[in-house]
């Protein structure tokens, strides 16, 4: 189990490698985190990171995390708003994440 307090600390790290690693942890462990809303907030904030590779990772993770969010309407709105992000790489990955999340939802109802 991943320590959510440690994730919180690492999302604010000065070390870009540590922020990249925490994005991977959030992506791989999102479903098991007790405070999904806080994890979601971390992912949203990391989409504004100065490092391009850090920015793209959480955007894609949001698409996977969507199905685990209690407030799916707000989660969809957050993800949709990233399609207007100032960073082109975030916009593109946000569009892909929406497509991925939509496909998962569609398959769920089959």
Residue, then its C-alpha position, 0 to 999 in steps of 0.5 A: x500500500x502506498x502512503x498517501x502522506x508520502x505522495x502528498x510530500x513528493x508532489x511538492x518536491x523540488x526534484x523533478x524525478x521524484x515528481x515523475x515517480x509520484x505521478x507513476x505511483x498515483x497512476x498505478x495505485x489510484x484505485x487503492x488510495x483512501x482519499x481519492x479526491x486528494x489524489x485527484x487534486x494532486x494529479x490536477x495540480x501536477x498538470x501545471x508542472x514546469x516539466x513537460x514529462x511531469x505535466x503529461x503523466x497526470x493528465x493520462x492518469x486522470x482518464x484512468x482514475x475517473x471511474x474511481x471518483x465519487x463525483x464523476x460529474x466534477x471529474x469529467x469537468x476537470x478532465x474536459x477543462x484540460x483540453x483547453x490547457x495552455x500546454x499543447x501536450x496537456x491538451x492532447x493527452x487530455x483528449x486521449x484520456x477522455x477517449x480512453x475513459x469514455x471507452x471504459x465507461x461504454x464497455x462497462x454498460x455492455 
